[in-house]
Amino acid sequence: KWNNILHRDIGYLVVALTLVYGVSGIAVNHTADWNPSYAVEKRGMDIGPLGGETRDELVREARERLHLTEEPANTFRPDPETLQLFYQRLTYSIDVPTGKVLVEEVRPRRVLFEFNQLHLNAPKKVWTYIADLYALSLIVVAITGMFVLKGKTGIAGRGAWLVGLGLAIPLFYWVVYMYLP
């Protein structure tokens, strides 16, 4: 009786966080394919060749042609033909000899940004303890869940096979990943 009560009540308590972590987990598993926290918009423009000699002269000339009133947070010359201007959410990469500009604008993805911040524990501090309690709650829900059903559909029957399969999947991956080339 208490097993089912704990399983049900803790399960209800962690539903929202489970959805947050589940959605975020799918998103961050695919960082090789996309940026799950930020949308990056790229566009090109042409401001004509820059003629300044020093980096300061090039920055001043680029800002004038781009109609930028604020000083950049930082500037960088990765090579003699490139000038980069960095702003809060904008980066201007300028090909000095041609004046071709690549503008990259970065915007947080609504909802996913916040989900990922929680999932990756960006807030730290109190959130670390909340995340630990959540993980502990998932452990309790997993253990109590094995004993909710009785008989041939429970842990003594089909449940044992399913738990075994669930255990075999990460073990198989671990063996393949760790010991095979």
N, CA, C and O atoms as a DFTB+ gen file, in Angstrom:
724 C
 N C O
     1  1       0.831      -1.200       0.000
     2  2       0.000       0.000       0.000
     3  2       0.873       1.262       0.000
     4  3       0.656       2.167      -0.805
     5  1       1.872       1.321       0.913
     6  2       2.733       2.505       0.990
     7  2       3.606       2.657      -0.253
     8  3       3.902       3.776      -0.672
     9  1       4.010       1.551      -0.833
    10  2       4.789       1.590      -2.077
    11  2       3.993       2.318      -3.163
    12  3       4.521       3.201      -3.839
    13  1       2.725       1.946      -3.325
    14  2       1.902       2.569      -4.358
    15  2       1.639       4.046      -4.061
    16  3       1.623       4.873      -4.972
    17  1       1.437       4.366      -2.802
    18  2       1.207       5.760      -2.414
    19  2       2.440       6.608      -2.711
    20  3       2.337       7.685      -3.298
    21  1       3.618       6.108      -2.296
    22  2       4.864       6.840      -2.581
    23  2       5.081       7.001      -4.081
    24  3       5.412       8.085      -4.560
    25  1       4.892       5.917      -4.808
    26  2       5.090       5.957      -6.260
    27  2       4.165       6.987      -6.908
    28  3       4.604       7.797      -7.723
    29  1       2.901       6.950      -6.547
    30  2       1.913       7.861      -7.135
    31  2       2.204       9.311      -6.773
    32  3       2.267      10.169      -7.654
    33  1       2.383       9.593      -5.479
    34  2       2.516      10.979      -5.040
    35  2       3.834      11.613      -5.481
    36  3       3.851      12.759      -5.929
    37  1       4.922      10.883      -5.358
    38  2       6.205      11.430      -5.830
    39  2       6.182      11.562      -7.345
    40  3       6.721      12.523      -7.894
    41  1       5.561      10.602      -8.026
    42  2       5.420      10.692      -9.485
    43  2       4.683      11.951      -9.904
    44  3       5.122      12.648     -10.819
    45  1       3.572      12.252      -9.250
    46  2       2.840      13.477      -9.562
    47  2       3.689      14.715      -9.270
    48  3       3.663      15.691     -10.020
    49  1       4.438      14.660      -8.174
    50  2       5.263      15.801      -7.774
    51  2       6.329      16.135      -8.812
    52  3       6.656      17.306      -9.006
    53  1       6.872      15.121      -9.479
    54  2       7.989      15.361     -10.398
    55  2       7.578      15.391     -11.876
    56  3       8.449      15.429     -12.745
    57  1       6.295      15.376     -12.177
    58  2       5.851      15.364     -13.574
    59  2       6.403      16.564     -14.347
    60  3       6.980      16.383     -15.419
    61  1       6.240      17.772     -13.833
    62  2       6.666      18.969     -14.568
    63  2       8.172      18.957     -14.818
    64  3       8.619      19.229     -15.932
    65  1       8.956      18.643     -13.786
    66  2      10.408      18.597     -13.969
    67  2      10.820      17.481     -14.921
    68  3      11.790      17.631     -15.664
    69  1      10.103      16.374     -14.910
    70  2      10.416      15.280     -15.821
    71  2      10.195      15.729     -17.266
    72  3      10.987      15.392     -18.146
    73  1       9.140      16.474     -17.511
    74  2       8.901      17.004     -18.857
    75  2       9.994      17.991     -19.262
    76  3      10.480      17.948     -20.392
    77  1      10.382      18.876     -18.347
    78  2      11.451      19.838     -18.629
    79  2      12.738      19.101     -18.971
    80  3      13.365      19.388     -19.991
    81  1      13.137      18.151     -18.124
    82  2      14.379      17.418     -18.347
    83  2      14.293      16.536     -19.593
    84  3      15.285      16.374     -20.303
    85  1      13.133      15.972     -19.862
    86  2      12.975      15.132     -21.050
    87  2      13.111      15.925     -22.338
    88  3      13.853      15.529     -23.238
    89  1      12.399      17.045     -22.434
    90  2      12.477      17.893     -23.629
    91  2      13.895      18.423     -23.798
    92  3      14.452      18.378     -24.895
    93  1      14.475      18.922     -22.722
    94  2      15.833      19.448     -22.782
    95  2      16.839      18.350     -23.129
    96  3      17.779      18.584     -23.888
    97  1      16.644      17.174     -22.581
    98  2      17.562      16.065     -22.857
    99  2      17.590      15.710     -24.328
   100  3      18.660      15.480     -24.894
   101  1      16.423      15.662     -24.955
   102  2      16.372      15.394     -26.396
   103  2      17.093      16.510     -27.141
   104  3      17.859      16.247     -28.068
   105  1      16.853      17.747     -26.743
   106  2      17.468      18.889     -27.432
   107  2      18.992      18.867     -27.305
   108  3      19.694      19.009     -28.307
   109  1      19.509      18.693     -26.096
   110  2      20.968      18.767     -25.920
   111  2      21.686      17.515     -26.410
   112  3      22.905      17.537     -26.576
   113  1      20.966      16.431     -26.642
   114  2      21.597      15.240     -27.217
   115  2      22.019      15.464     -28.664
   116  3      22.811      14.693     -29.205
   117  1      21.496      16.514     -29.295
   118  2      21.750      16.734     -30.720
   119  2      22.500      18.033     -30.983
   120  3      22.261      18.700     -31.990
   121  1      23.408      18.391     -30.077
   122  2      24.160      19.637     -30.254
   123  2      25.066      19.601     -31.477
   124  3      25.469      20.658     -31.961
   125  1      25.396      18.431     -31.990
   126  2      26.202      18.352     -33.217
   127  2      25.383      18.807     -34.428
   128  3      25.949      19.211     -35.444
   129  1      24.053      18.741     -34.324
   130  2      23.182      19.098     -35.439
   131  2      22.643      20.527     -35.355
   132  3      22.309      21.129     -36.376
   133  1      22.561      21.061     -34.153
   134  2      21.990      22.393     -33.974
   135  2      22.332      22.927     -32.597
   136  3      22.806      22.181     -31.740
   137  1      22.097      24.198     -32.380
   138  2      22.304      24.806     -31.074
   139  2      20.949      24.830     -30.367
   140  3      20.070      25.603     -30.749
   141  1      20.769      23.989     -29.337
   142  2      19.451      23.893     -28.713
   143  2      19.079      25.094     -27.842
   144  3      17.912      25.252     -27.483
   145  1      20.033      25.925     -27.504
   146  2      19.735      27.065     -26.639
   147  2      19.599      28.376     -27.399
   148  3      18.884      29.280     -26.966
   149  1      20.281      28.478     -28.527
   150  2      20.301      29.743     -29.269
   151  2      20.004      29.515     -30.742
   152  3      20.450      28.534     -31.337
   153  1      19.244      30.439     -31.318
   154  2      19.040      30.469     -32.766
   155  2      20.061      31.458     -33.319
   156  3      20.173      32.577     -32.818
   157  1      20.797      31.057     -34.338
   158  2      21.803      31.912     -34.944
   159  2      21.334      32.258     -36.352
   160  3      21.167      31.380     -37.198
   161  1      21.124      33.543     -36.587
   162  2      20.711      34.017     -37.903
   163  2      21.915      34.663     -38.569
   164  3      22.559      35.534     -37.986
   165  1      22.218      34.238     -39.786
   166  2      23.351      34.786     -40.532
   167  2      22.834      35.531     -41.747
   168  3      21.922      35.074     -42.436
   169  1      23.432      36.687     -42.000
   170  2      23.095      37.440     -43.204
   171  2      24.356      38.150     -43.697
   172  3      25.275      38.426     -42.927
   173  1      24.375      38.428     -44.953
   174  2      25.534      39.086     -45.545
   175  2      25.206      40.497     -45.982
   176  3      24.048      40.838     -46.222
   177  1      26.243      41.311     -46.082
   178  2      26.099      42.670     -46.598
   179  2      27.450      43.105     -47.148
   180  3      28.450      42.410     -46.969
   181  1      27.479      44.230     -47.804
   182  2      28.705      44.726     -48.403
   183  2      28.869      46.187     -48.018
   184  3      27.967      46.992     -48.248
   185  1      30.013      46.541     -47.433
   186  2      30.272      47.928     -47.051
   187  2      31.441      48.516     -47.835
   188  3      31.854      49.647     -47.579
   189  1      31.967      47.766     -48.773
   190  2      33.104      48.228     -49.565
   191  2      34.411      48.005     -48.822
   192  3      34.425      47.862     -47.599
   193  1      35.511      47.977     -49.570
   194  2      36.825      47.728     -48.958
   195  2      37.167      48.763     -47.893
   196  3      36.842      49.943     -48.026
   197  1      37.827      48.300     -46.837
   198  2      38.275      49.206     -45.779
   199  2      39.726      49.604     -46.045
   200  3      40.532      48.789     -46.495
   201  1      40.050      50.875     -45.758
   202  2      41.387      51.359     -46.086
   203  2      42.253      51.714     -44.898
   204  3      43.378      52.181     -45.074
   205  1      41.752      51.502     -43.685
   206  2      42.539      51.870     -42.508
   207  2      43.811      51.051     -42.381
   208  3      43.891      49.918     -42.854
   209  1      44.802      51.649     -41.733
   210  2      46.089      50.977     -41.530
   211  2      46.118      50.198     -40.213
   212  3      46.577      49.056     -40.174
   213  1      45.630      50.811     -39.147
   214  2      45.671      50.172     -37.829
   215  2      44.318      49.549     -37.531
   216  3      43.323      49.814     -38.206
   217  1      44.310      48.719     -36.505
   218  2      43.048      48.100     -36.111
   219  2      42.047      49.160     -35.681
   220  3      40.871      49.067     -36.034
   221  1      42.485      50.172     -34.922
   222  2      41.572      51.232     -34.480
   223  2      40.962      51.973     -35.666
   224  3      39.772      52.289     -35.658
   225  1      41.775      52.250     -36.684
   226  2      41.254      52.933     -37.876
   227  2      40.242      52.047     -38.600
   228  3      39.198      52.525     -39.043
   229  1      40.553      50.765     -38.717
   230  2      39.633      49.829     -39.375
   231  2      38.314      49.729     -38.611
   232  3      37.241      49.721     -39.214
   233  1      38.397      49.653     -37.280
   234  2      37.189      49.564     -36.453
   235  2      36.348      50.817     -36.627
   236  3      35.133      50.727     -36.805
   237  1      36.978      51.980     -36.580
   238  2      36.244      53.247     -36.724
   239  2      35.552      53.308     -38.105
   240  3      34.377      53.663     -38.203
   241  1      36.294      52.958     -39.159
   242  2      35.738      52.990     -40.512
   243  2      34.590      51.984     -40.668
   244  3      33.560      52.303     -41.263
   245  1      34.767      50.782     -40.137
   246  2      33.717      49.754     -40.217
   247  2      32.467      50.206     -39.472
   248  3      31.355      50.045     -39.974
   249  1      32.639      50.769     -38.281
   250  2      31.485      51.242     -37.500
   251  2      30.726      52.328     -38.247
   252  3      29.495      52.342     -38.245
   253  1      31.453      53.237     -38.885
   254  2      30.794      54.307     -39.656
   255  2      29.972      53.714     -40.794
   256  3      28.818      54.093     -40.991
   257  1      30.558      52.789     -41.537
   258  2      29.866      52.214     -42.696
   259  2      28.708      51.309     -42.286
   260  3      27.728      51.174     -43.019
   261  1      28.825      50.696     -41.122
   262  2      27.749      49.834     -40.619
   263  2      26.714      50.623     -39.811
   264  3      25.709      50.062     -39.376
   265  1      26.958      51.918     -39.612
   266  2      26.072      52.799     -38.834
   267  2      25.910      52.298     -37.399
   268  3      24.803      52.260     -36.862
   269  1      27.028      51.917     -36.795
   270  2      27.026      51.442     -35.416
   271  2      27.468      52.580     -34.510
   272  3      28.579      53.090     -34.651
   273  1      26.618      52.976     -33.593
   274  2      26.945      54.097     -32.718
   275  2      27.714      53.654     -31.477
   276  3      28.498      54.427     -30.926
   277  1      27.503      52.443     -31.042
   278  2      28.170      51.945     -29.832
   279  2      29.527      51.334     -30.160
   280  3      29.749      50.794     -31.243
   281  1      30.423      51.438     -29.188
   282  2      31.707      50.741     -29.293
   283  2      31.452      49.243     -29.161
   284  3      30.593      48.830     -28.382
   285  1      32.188      48.428     -29.912
   286  2      32.016      46.978     -29.731
   287  2      32.551      46.537     -28.373
   288  3      33.430      47.181     -27.800
   289  1      32.010      45.432     -27.869
   290  2      32.513      44.872     -26.609
   291  2      33.944      44.384     -26.784
   292  3      34.742      44.417     -25.847
   293  1      34.261      43.930     -28.001
   294  2      35.613      43.444     -28.291
   295  2      35.801      43.449     -29.804
   296  3      34.835      43.431     -30.568
   297  1      37.061      43.474     -30.218
   298  2      37.407      43.345     -31.634
   299  2      38.519      42.319     -31.755
   300  3      39.257      42.065     -30.804
   301  1      38.626      41.728     -32.955
   302  2      39.647      40.698     -33.150
   303  2      40.026      40.648     -34.624
   304  3      39.183      40.820     -35.504
   305  1      41.308      40.411     -34.875
   306  2      41.795      40.216     -36.243
   307  2      42.404      38.824     -36.315
   308  3      43.594      38.661     -36.045
   309  1      41.608      37.809     -36.675
   310  2      42.133      36.446     -36.728
   311  2      43.196      36.257     -37.808
   312  3      44.027      35.353     -37.729
   313  1      43.155      37.126     -38.814
   314  2      44.185      37.126     -39.857
   315  2      44.229      38.540     -40.447
   316  3      43.340      39.342     -40.159
   317  1      45.232      38.868     -41.259
   318  2      45.367      40.240     -41.769
   319  2      44.198      40.730     -42.626
   320  3      44.033      41.936     -42.806
   321  1      43.389      39.816     -43.154
   322  2      42.295      40.221     -44.037
   323  2      40.936      40.247     -43.359
   324  3      39.938      40.576     -44.000
   325  1      40.877      39.910     -42.081
   326  2      39.585      39.810     -41.399
   327  2      39.565      40.693     -40.154
   328  3      40.534      40.757     -39.398
   329  1      38.443      41.363     -39.966
   330  2      38.186      42.155     -38.756
   331  2      36.855      41.692     -38.195
   332  3      35.865      41.599     -38.920
   333  1      36.834      41.402     -36.904
   334  2      35.589      40.998     -36.259
   335  2      35.223      42.006     -35.172
   336  3      36.067      42.418     -34.377
   337  1      33.958      42.390     -35.155
   338  2      33.416      43.281     -34.132
   339  2      32.390      42.486     -33.337
   340  3      31.482      41.884     -33.910
   341  1      32.537      42.485     -32.029
   342  2      31.646      41.704     -31.168
   343  2      30.771      42.635     -30.334
   344  3      31.264      43.515     -29.628
   345  1      29.465      42.420     -30.435
   346  2      28.488      43.143     -29.630
   347  2      27.710      42.127     -28.801
   348  3      27.962      40.926     -28.893
   349  1      26.772      42.601     -28.000
   350  2      26.020      41.739     -27.083
   351  2      25.523      40.459     -27.749
   352  3      25.833      39.367     -27.272
   353  1      24.775      40.561     -28.815
   354  2      24.228      39.384     -29.490
   355  2      24.527      39.396     -30.989
   356  3      23.925      38.648     -31.759
   357  1      25.457      40.246     -31.388
   358  2      25.816      40.379     -32.797
   359  2      27.315      40.259     -32.982
   360  3      28.098      40.748     -32.168
   361  1      27.710      39.595     -34.075
   362  2      29.116      39.546     -34.474
   363  2      29.181      39.946     -35.935
   364  3      28.449      39.416     -36.770
   365  1      30.066      40.888     -36.234
   366  2      30.311      41.311     -37.610
   367  2      31.689      40.793     -37.998
   368  3      32.688      41.159     -37.378
   369  1      31.749      39.941     -39.021
   370  2      33.021      39.451     -39.555
   371  2      33.208      40.111     -40.908
   372  3      32.443      39.869     -41.842
   373  1      34.232      40.948     -41.005
   374  2      34.426      41.778     -42.193
   375  2      35.682      41.334     -42.935
   376  3      36.762      41.226     -42.354
   377  1      35.515      41.078     -44.235
   378  2      36.660      40.818     -45.095
   379  2      37.186      42.192     -45.512
   380  3      36.564      42.863     -46.336
   381  1      38.311      42.614     -44.960
   382  2      38.837      43.971     -45.122
   383  2      39.053      44.342     -46.594
   384  3      38.619      45.422     -46.996
   385  1      39.706      43.500     -47.430
   386  2      39.955      43.909     -48.821
   387  2      38.690      44.061     -49.672
   388  3      38.656      44.895     -50.577
   389  1      37.637      43.255     -49.389
   390  2      36.430      43.319     -50.231
   391  2      35.287      44.085     -49.575
   392  3      34.416      44.606     -50.272
   393  1      35.277      44.162     -48.257
   394  2      34.180      44.823     -47.549
   395  2      32.953      43.951     -47.378
   396  3      31.902      44.434     -46.955
   397  1      33.072      42.679     -47.701
   398  2      31.944      41.763     -47.488
   399  2      31.838      41.465     -45.987
   400  3      32.838      41.201     -45.319
   401  1      30.614      41.513     -45.482
   402  2      30.369      41.369     -44.045
   403  2      29.428      40.191     -43.801
   404  3      28.398      40.061     -44.462
   405  1      29.788      39.348     -42.860
   406  2      28.893      38.305     -42.377
   407  2      28.415      38.755     -41.005
   408  3      29.216      38.939     -40.089
   409  1      27.105      38.930     -40.870
   410  2      26.506      39.347     -39.599
   411  2      25.850      38.122     -38.990
   412  3      25.014      37.477     -39.623
   413  1      26.230      37.801     -37.757
   414  2      25.626      36.688     -37.033
   415  2      24.900      37.240     -35.818
   416  3      25.498      37.878     -34.952
   417  1      23.600      36.981     -35.771
   418  2      22.780      37.417     -34.640
   419  2      22.345      36.195     -33.852
   420  3      21.823      35.230     -34.410
   421  1      22.566      36.250     -32.554
   422  2      22.262      35.123     -31.678
   423  2      21.095      35.509     -30.772
   424  3      21.135      36.530     -30.086
   425  1      20.041      34.662     -30.784
   426  2      18.879      34.888     -29.915
   427  2      18.585      33.619     -29.135
   428  3      18.628      32.522     -29.692
   429  1      18.286      33.761     -27.851
   430  2      17.904      32.557     -27.086
   431  2      16.614      31.964     -27.657
   432  3      15.695      32.693     -28.028
   433  1      16.560      30.640     -27.721
   434  2      15.335      29.968     -28.162
   435  2      14.349      29.999     -26.996
   436  3      14.655      29.544     -25.895
   437  1      13.178      30.536     -27.253
   438  2      12.168      30.623     -26.188
   439  2      11.864      29.246     -25.637
   440  3      11.782      28.276     -26.390
   441  1      11.702      29.157     -24.369
   442  2      11.375      27.968     -23.597
   443  2      12.550      26.988     -23.564
   444  3      12.979      26.593     -22.480
   445  1      13.077      26.587     -24.718
   446  2      14.199      25.646     -24.721
   447  2      15.410      26.212     -24.001
   448  3      16.101      25.481     -23.292
   449  1      15.681      27.501     -24.169
   450  2      16.811      28.121     -23.474
   451  2      16.670      27.925     -21.968
   452  3      17.608      27.493     -21.298
   453  1      15.492      28.247     -21.444
   454  2      15.261      28.133     -20.007
   455  2      15.316      26.668     -19.548
   456  3      15.914      26.360     -18.518
   457  1      14.687      25.768     -20.322
   458  2      14.736      24.343     -19.988
   459  2      16.183      23.862     -19.918
   460  3      16.570      23.173     -18.974
   461  1      16.982      24.230     -20.927
   462  2      18.378      23.784     -20.971
   463  2      19.199      24.370     -19.826
   464  3      20.096      23.711     -19.299
   465  1      18.894      25.596     -19.447
   466  2      19.602      26.203     -18.317
   467  2      19.368      25.396     -17.038
   468  3      20.291      25.164     -16.258
   469  1      18.122      24.974     -16.838
   470  2      17.816      24.168     -15.661
   471  2      18.452      22.786     -15.765
   472  3      19.053      22.298     -14.808
   473  1      18.317      22.158     -16.933
   474  2      18.848      20.807     -17.128
   475  2      20.366      20.773     -16.923
   476  3      20.889      19.837     -16.320
   477  1      21.068      21.787     -17.421
   478  2      22.531      21.823     -17.327
   479  2      23.024      22.507     -16.051
   480  3      24.223      22.729     -15.880
   481  1      22.093      22.834     -15.165
   482  2      22.384      23.449     -13.868
   483  2      23.176      24.747     -13.992
   484  3      24.128      24.968     -13.244
   485  1      22.789      25.602     -14.929
   486  2      23.430      26.906     -15.070
   487  2      23.207      27.801     -13.847
   488  3      24.109      28.554     -13.480
   489  1      22.023      27.743     -13.199
   490  2      21.814      28.628     -12.044
   491  2      22.709      28.309     -10.840
   492  3      23.006      29.190     -10.033
   493  1      23.138      27.040     -10.724
   494  2      23.923      26.575      -9.568
   495  2      23.170      26.869      -8.273
   496  3      21.940      26.811      -8.250
   497  1      23.877      27.178      -7.213
   498  2      23.330      27.530      -5.902
   499  2      22.194      26.598      -5.482
   500  3      22.382      25.382      -5.441
   501  1      21.012      27.152      -5.167
   502  2      19.886      26.377      -4.653
   503  2      19.403      25.357      -5.689
   504  3      18.931      24.279      -5.329
   505  1      19.524      25.704      -6.987
   506  2      19.038      24.786      -8.010
   507  2      19.763      23.443      -7.952
   508  3      19.174      22.414      -8.283
   509  1      21.012      23.437      -7.544
   510  2      21.762      22.179      -7.418
   511  2      21.043      21.234      -6.464
   512  3      20.936      20.039      -6.740
   513  1      20.555      21.750      -5.357
   514  2      19.857      20.917      -4.379
   515  2      18.486      20.482      -4.889
   516  3      18.048      19.361      -4.630
   517  1      17.814      21.371      -5.614
   518  2      16.532      20.995      -6.203
   519  2      16.744      19.866      -7.213
   520  3      15.985      18.897      -7.237
   521  1      17.782      19.997      -8.049
   522  2      18.081      18.960      -9.047
   523  2      18.463      17.646      -8.372
   524  3      18.088      16.574      -8.848
   525  1      19.204      17.718      -7.270
   526  2      19.554      16.498      -6.529
   527  2      18.310      15.829      -5.954
   528  3      18.173      14.608      -6.026
   529  1      17.402      16.622      -5.383
   530  2      16.150      16.066      -4.854
   531  2      15.309      15.455      -5.976
   532  3      14.672      14.419      -5.790
   533  1      15.314      16.099      -7.128
   534  2      14.594      15.563      -8.277
   535  2      15.189      14.210      -8.677
   536  3      14.449      13.253      -8.902
   537  1      16.515      14.125      -8.766
   538  2      17.171      12.862      -9.139
   539  2      16.846      11.771      -8.116
   540  3      16.562      10.632      -8.487
   541  1      16.888      12.120      -6.846
   542  2      16.543      11.165      -5.797
   543  2      15.080      10.718      -5.938
   544  3      14.763       9.546      -5.736
   545  1      14.202      11.653      -6.285
   546  2      12.790      11.322      -6.495
   547  2      12.620      10.345      -7.652
   548  3      11.800       9.430      -7.582
   549  1      13.399      10.540      -8.722
   550  2      13.328       9.609      -9.854
   551  2      13.784       8.214      -9.448
   552  3      13.225       7.215      -9.901
   553  1      14.796       8.148      -8.598
   554  2      15.260       6.843      -8.101
   555  2      14.142       6.157      -7.316
   556  3      13.886       4.968      -7.506
   557  1      13.475       6.908      -6.434
   558  2      12.378       6.346      -5.642
   559  2      11.235       5.902      -6.549
   560  3      10.677       4.821      -6.359
   561  1      10.882       6.734      -7.539
   562  2       9.796       6.377      -8.458
   563  2      10.169       5.123      -9.253
   564  3       9.315       4.267      -9.482
   565  1      11.433       5.002      -9.678
   566  2      11.856       3.816     -10.431
   567  2      11.778       2.560      -9.573
   568  3      11.276       1.529     -10.021
   569  1      12.266       2.644      -8.355
   570  2      12.259       1.460      -7.477
   571  2      10.836       1.079      -7.073
   572  3      10.463      -0.092      -7.151
   573  1      10.046       2.049      -6.648
   574  2       8.671       1.728      -6.240
   575  2       7.836       1.278      -7.430
   576  3       6.912       0.479      -7.275
   577  1       8.157       1.788      -8.620
   578  2       7.418       1.403      -9.821
   579  2       7.552      -0.075     -10.141
   580  3       6.644      -0.672     -10.719
   581  1       8.672      -0.667      -9.772
   582  2       8.863      -2.099     -10.035
   583  2       7.924      -2.964      -9.203
   584  3       7.695      -4.128      -9.532
   585  1       7.385      -2.407      -8.133
   586  2       6.575      -3.213      -7.219
   587  2       5.103      -2.802      -7.190
   588  3       4.362      -3.219      -6.299
   589  1       4.680      -1.995      -8.149
   590  2       3.277      -1.568      -8.198
   591  2       2.379      -2.728      -8.604
   592  3       1.343      -2.966      -7.983
   593  1       2.779      -3.445      -9.644
   594  2       1.970      -4.568     -10.123
   595  2       2.456      -5.871      -9.512
   596  3       3.644      -6.038      -9.238
   597  1       1.538      -6.778      -9.305
   598  2       1.852      -8.095      -8.733
   599  2       1.666      -9.175      -9.792
   600  3       1.035      -8.947     -10.824
   601  1       2.213     -10.328      -9.529
   602  2       1.961     -11.494     -10.384
   603  2       2.750     -11.490     -11.680
   604  3       3.863     -10.971     -11.751
   605  1       2.133     -12.094     -12.725
   606  2       2.852     -12.314     -13.980
   607  2       3.143     -11.024     -14.740
   608  3       4.023     -11.019     -15.601
   609  1       2.434      -9.921     -14.453
   610  2       2.740      -8.648     -15.101
   611  2       3.674      -7.786     -14.251
   612  3       4.128      -6.735     -14.703
   613  1       3.959      -8.217     -13.042
   614  2       4.830      -7.466     -12.139
   615  2       6.288      -7.877     -12.257
   616  3       6.696      -8.493     -13.241
   617  1       7.064      -7.528     -11.243
   618  2       8.500      -7.784     -11.242
   619  2       8.807      -9.282     -11.203
   620  3       9.891      -9.691     -11.617
   621  1       7.892     -10.094     -10.724
   622  2       8.123     -11.546     -10.683
   623  2       7.880     -12.196     -12.043
   624  3       8.238     -13.356     -12.248
   625  1       7.272     -11.457     -12.974
   626  2       6.972     -12.016     -14.301
   627  2       7.610     -11.178     -15.398
   628  3       8.830     -11.033     -15.481
   629  1       6.723     -10.624     -16.249
   630  2       7.181      -9.829     -17.386
   631  2       8.042      -8.644     -16.956
   632  3       8.967      -8.262     -17.673
   633  1       7.753      -8.066     -15.804
   634  2       8.519      -6.926     -15.299
   635  2      10.001      -7.225     -15.166
   636  3      10.836      -6.367     -15.453
   637  1      10.337      -8.441     -14.732
   638  2      11.754      -8.814     -14.593
   639  2      12.454      -8.801     -15.947
   640  3      13.589      -8.340     -16.063
   641  1      11.766      -9.314     -16.976
   642  2      12.349      -9.313     -18.321
   643  2      12.559      -7.886     -18.823
   644  3      13.589      -7.581     -19.424
   645  1      11.594      -7.025     -18.580
   646  2      11.713      -5.644     -19.045
   647  2      12.802      -4.882     -18.280
   648  3      13.544      -4.098     -18.872
   649  1      12.896      -5.108     -16.978
   650  2      13.978      -4.487     -16.201
   651  2      15.327      -5.006     -16.698
   652  3      16.281      -4.239     -16.835
   653  1      15.402      -6.299     -16.965
   654  2      16.637      -6.884     -17.493
   655  2      17.027      -6.278     -18.833
   656  3      18.195      -5.967     -19.063
   657  1      16.045      -6.111     -19.718
   658  2      16.310      -5.488     -21.019
   659  2      16.764      -4.044     -20.839
   660  3      17.696      -3.589     -21.502
   661  1      16.100      -3.331     -19.940
   662  2      16.479      -1.955     -19.659
   663  2      17.897      -1.845     -19.115
   664  3      18.592      -0.865     -19.382
   665  1      18.324      -2.836     -18.363
   666  2      19.693      -2.870     -17.842
   667  2      20.681      -3.286     -18.926
   668  3      21.807      -2.791     -18.969
   669  1      20.256      -4.196     -19.800
   670  2      21.145      -4.702     -20.856
   671  2      21.522      -3.617     -21.864
   672  3      22.634      -3.628     -22.392
   673  1      20.622      -2.693     -22.132
   674  2      20.898      -1.663     -23.146
   675  2      22.109      -0.809     -22.764
   676  3      23.039      -0.712     -23.565
   677  1      22.146      -0.180     -21.572
   678  2      23.349       0.612     -21.253
   679  2      24.585      -0.266     -21.049
   680  3      25.692       0.170     -21.364
   681  1      24.431      -1.496     -20.529
   682  2      25.585      -2.383     -20.369
   683  2      26.184      -2.747     -21.718
   684  3      27.404      -2.734     -21.881
   685  1      25.328      -3.072     -22.693
   686  2      25.797      -3.401     -24.039
   687  2      26.538      -2.211     -24.638
   688  3      27.625      -2.372     -25.192
   689  1      25.961      -1.028     -24.530
   690  2      26.600       0.169     -25.077
   691  2      27.940       0.410     -24.392
   692  3      28.927       0.732     -25.053
   693  1      27.979       0.258     -23.082
   694  2      29.215       0.475     -22.331
   695  2      30.307      -0.479     -22.793
   696  3      31.447      -0.058     -22.991
   697  1      29.979      -1.759     -22.967
   698  2      30.966      -2.743     -23.423
   699  2      31.458      -2.390     -24.829
   700  3      32.661      -2.408     -25.092
   701  1      30.526      -2.071     -25.728
   702  2      30.904      -1.731     -27.096
   703  2      31.748      -0.453     -27.116
   704  3      32.763      -0.393     -27.810
   705  1      31.344       0.541     -26.378
   706  2      32.042       1.827     -26.355
   707  2      33.413       1.725     -25.702
   708  3      34.373       2.335     -26.171
   709  1      33.506       0.960     -24.627
   710  2      34.750       0.899     -23.861
   711  2      35.763      -0.098     -24.414
   712  3      36.968       0.127     -24.303
   713  1      35.301      -1.184     -24.999
   714  2      36.231      -2.261     -25.318
   715  2      36.383      -2.592     -26.789
   716  3      37.261      -3.371     -27.161
   717  1      35.540      -2.013     -27.632
   718  2      35.679      -2.282     -29.063
   719  2      36.115      -0.994     -29.781
   720  3      35.709       0.102     -29.394
   721  1      36.929      -1.130     -30.811
   722  2      37.414       0.081     -31.523
   723  2      36.325       0.815     -32.273
   724  3      36.592       1.837     -32.906
